[in-house]
Amino acid sequence: MKTISLAIIEDNDIIQESLSTFLGGDPQFDLQLTAVSVEEFLSAVGGNPMLSPAVVLLDIQLPGMSGIEGIPHIKKLLPEVSIIMLTTFIESEKIFAALCAGACSYLAKSVSLLNIRDAIITVSQGGSYMSPGIARKVVEYFTPKTNKIDSPLTARQLEIVQCIVDGLSYKMVALRLNISLDTVRTHIKNIYQILEINSKGELIRKSLNREV
């Protein structure tokens, strides 16, 4: 079995260790390098011809050069490399800036290690991989805008619905919106009552169908 050469650029010690332990222990991968910045990665690879990862997991918010700023430099050094953005930033402008710069995939850090593993395998075979919430933003970007019915939900409730569609847990919703977990649960309960639904799946379906 041919291994997939891999590098990780991540400055969070806990996340880097988790990725390194999981992926480095998988016989399908050859973890060649971990770095805490784009500059450290470029210096290491530029100074060692034996280092030539096929896939790079790249964070956006890094010390020094940002991940998005670093993409062209990485691609110049390794023209054939596949770059997977792995980040907490899921704003549309960040997603498209990374994709336009040369990244082939974009994952939220909230995804599981198994999802990250699948993404690496997919891109190594010439494909692309997106977290569900991010894929939805990409689709929406290219979907013609249509008039939507007036929503029965408040602005805050609509923010919470968007967080759920993006795949966030209640705890992560609370952190993103800077509200308490109990407040999130209360909003969710009220949203279900207003929309006359009983599950997260129904909520996501209504949102995707522009019914809220």
C-alpha positions as CSV (number, residue, x, y, z in Angstrom):
1,M,0.0,0.0,0.0
2,K,1.4,3.4,-1.0
3,T,1.5,5.8,1.8
4,I,0.4,9.4,1.6
5,S,3.1,11.9,2.6
6,L,1.7,14.5,4.9
7,A,2.6,17.7,6.7
8,I,0.7,19.6,9.4
9,I,1.0,23.4,10.0
10,E,-0.8,24.2,13.3
11,D,0.3,26.3,16.2
12,N,-2.2,25.0,18.8
13,D,-0.2,22.4,20.7
14,I,-3.2,20.3,21.7
15,I,-4.6,20.2,18.2
16,Q,-1.2,19.5,16.6
17,E,-0.5,16.7,19.1
18,S,-4.0,15.2,18.5
19,L,-3.5,15.3,14.7
20,S,0.1,14.0,14.9
21,T,-0.8,11.1,17.1
22,F,-3.9,10.0,15.1
23,L,-2.5,10.5,11.6
24,G,1.1,9.6,12.4
25,G,0.0,6.3,13.9
26,D,-2.0,5.4,10.7
27,P,0.1,3.2,8.4
28,Q,-1.6,4.8,5.4
29,F,0.2,8.1,6.1
30,D,3.8,9.2,6.2
31,L,3.8,12.2,8.5
32,Q,6.9,14.0,7.3
33,L,6.7,17.3,9.2
34,T,4.8,19.3,11.7
35,A,5.3,23.1,11.9
36,V,3.8,25.9,14.0
37,S,4.0,28.5,11.1
38,V,4.2,28.8,7.4
39,E,7.7,30.2,7.7
40,E,8.9,27.2,9.7
41,F,7.4,24.9,7.1
42,L,9.0,26.7,4.2
43,S,12.4,26.7,5.9
44,A,12.2,23.0,6.7
45,V,11.0,21.9,3.3
46,G,13.3,24.3,1.4
47,G,16.3,23.1,3.3
48,N,15.6,19.3,2.9
49,P,14.9,17.8,-0.5
50,M,13.7,14.6,1.2
51,L,10.7,16.5,2.5
52,S,8.0,16.6,-0.1
53,P,4.5,16.1,1.4
54,A,1.7,15.4,-1.0
55,V,-0.9,16.9,1.4
56,V,-0.6,19.7,3.9
57,L,-3.1,20.4,6.7
58,L,-3.0,24.2,7.1
59,D,-4.5,26.4,9.8
60,I,-5.4,30.0,8.9
61,Q,-4.6,31.9,12.1
62,L,-0.9,31.4,12.6
63,P,2.0,33.4,14.0
64,G,3.6,35.5,11.3
65,M,2.2,34.8,7.9
66,S,-1.5,33.6,7.9
67,G,-2.4,30.3,6.3
68,I,-4.2,32.0,3.4
69,E,-1.2,34.3,2.8
70,G,1.1,31.3,2.9
71,I,-0.7,29.2,0.3
72,P,1.0,30.8,-2.7
73,H,4.4,30.4,-1.1
74,I,3.7,26.7,-0.3
75,K,2.4,26.1,-3.9
76,K,5.5,27.8,-5.3
77,L,7.8,25.5,-3.4
78,L,5.6,22.4,-3.9
79,P,3.5,22.9,-7.1
80,E,1.7,19.5,-6.8
81,V,0.8,19.7,-3.2
82,S,-2.8,19.5,-2.1
83,I,-3.7,21.9,0.7
84,I,-6.5,21.3,3.2
85,M,-7.5,24.2,5.3
86,L,-8.3,23.1,8.8
87,T,-9.6,26.0,10.8
88,T,-12.2,27.5,13.1
89,F,-13.0,30.2,10.5
90,I,-16.1,29.3,8.5
91,E,-17.0,32.8,7.1
92,S,-17.7,32.8,3.4
93,E,-14.9,35.4,2.6
94,K,-12.3,33.2,4.4
95,I,-13.5,30.1,2.6
96,F,-13.3,31.7,-0.9
97,A,-10.0,33.5,-0.2
98,A,-8.4,30.1,0.7
99,L,-9.9,28.3,-2.3
100,C,-9.0,31.1,-4.7
101,A,-5.4,31.1,-3.3
102,G,-5.0,27.4,-4.2
103,A,-6.4,25.3,-1.3
104,C,-8.4,22.3,-2.6
105,S,-10.4,21.6,0.6
106,Y,-11.7,23.4,3.7
107,L,-12.6,21.7,7.0
108,A,-13.9,23.1,10.2
109,K,-11.9,22.0,13.3
110,S,-15.1,20.7,14.8
111,V,-15.1,17.7,12.4
112,S,-13.9,14.4,13.7
113,L,-10.4,12.9,13.2
114,L,-12.0,10.3,11.0
115,N,-13.4,13.0,8.8
116,I,-10.0,14.6,8.5
117,R,-8.5,11.2,7.6
118,D,-11.2,10.7,4.9
119,A,-10.4,14.2,3.6
120,I,-6.7,13.5,3.2
121,I,-7.4,10.3,1.4
122,T,-9.9,12.0,-0.9
123,V,-7.6,14.8,-1.9
124,S,-4.7,12.5,-2.4
125,Q,-6.9,10.8,-5.1
126,G,-7.6,14.1,-6.8
127,G,-10.8,15.0,-5.1
128,S,-12.0,17.8,-2.8
129,Y,-13.6,17.7,0.6
130,M,-15.7,20.1,2.5
131,S,-17.3,20.1,5.9
132,P,-21.2,20.0,5.5
133,G,-21.7,23.5,6.7
134,I,-18.9,24.9,4.5
135,A,-20.2,23.0,1.5
136,R,-23.5,24.6,2.0
137,K,-21.9,28.1,2.0
138,V,-20.1,27.2,-1.3
139,V,-23.4,26.1,-2.9
140,E,-25.2,29.2,-1.6
141,Y,-22.6,31.4,-3.1
142,F,-23.3,30.0,-6.6
143,T,-27.1,29.7,-6.1
144,P,-29.2,32.6,-7.6
145,K,-30.8,34.5,-4.7
146,T,-34.6,34.2,-4.6
147,N,-37.1,36.2,-2.5
148,K,-37.7,34.5,0.8
149,I,-40.9,34.6,2.9
150,D,-40.7,36.8,6.0
151,S,-39.4,34.7,8.7
152,P,-41.4,34.1,11.9
153,L,-38.2,33.9,13.8
154,T,-36.3,36.7,15.5
155,A,-32.8,37.8,14.3
156,R,-31.2,36.0,17.2
157,Q,-33.2,32.8,16.5
158,L,-32.1,33.0,12.9
159,E,-28.5,33.2,14.0
160,I,-28.9,30.1,16.1
161,V,-30.6,28.3,13.1
162,Q,-27.5,29.2,11.0
163,C,-25.2,27.8,13.6
164,I,-27.1,24.5,13.7
165,V,-27.0,24.3,9.9
166,D,-23.2,24.9,10.1
167,G,-23.0,21.8,12.3
168,L,-22.3,23.4,15.6
169,S,-23.2,21.7,18.9
170,Y,-25.3,23.7,21.4
171,K,-22.2,24.4,23.4
172,M,-20.4,25.7,20.3
173,V,-23.4,27.9,19.5
174,A,-23.2,29.4,22.9
175,L,-19.5,30.1,22.5
176,R,-19.9,31.7,19.0
177,L,-22.8,33.9,20.0
178,N,-21.5,34.6,23.5
179,I,-24.6,33.4,25.3
180,S,-25.2,30.8,27.9
181,L,-25.9,27.1,27.1
182,D,-29.3,27.4,28.8
183,T,-30.2,30.4,26.6
184,V,-29.4,28.4,23.5
185,R,-31.6,25.5,24.7
186,T,-34.5,28.0,25.4
187,H,-34.1,29.5,21.9
188,I,-34.1,26.0,20.3
189,K,-37.2,25.1,22.2
190,N,-39.0,28.2,21.1
191,I,-37.8,27.8,17.5
192,Y,-39.2,24.2,17.4
193,Q,-42.6,25.5,18.8
194,I,-42.8,28.4,16.3
195,L,-41.9,26.2,13.3
196,E,-44.0,23.2,14.6
197,I,-41.1,20.8,14.3
198,N,-39.5,18.2,16.7
199,S,-36.0,17.6,15.5
200,K,-32.7,19.1,14.3
201,G,-33.1,17.4,11.0
202,E,-36.4,19.1,10.3
203,L,-34.9,22.4,11.3
204,I,-32.0,22.0,8.8
205,R,-34.3,20.9,6.1
206,K,-36.5,23.9,6.5
207,S,-33.5,26.2,6.5
208,L,-32.1,24.6,3.4
209,N,-35.5,25.0,1.7
210,R,-35.6,28.7,2.7
211,E,-38.7,28.1,4.8
212,V,-37.4,30.0,7.9
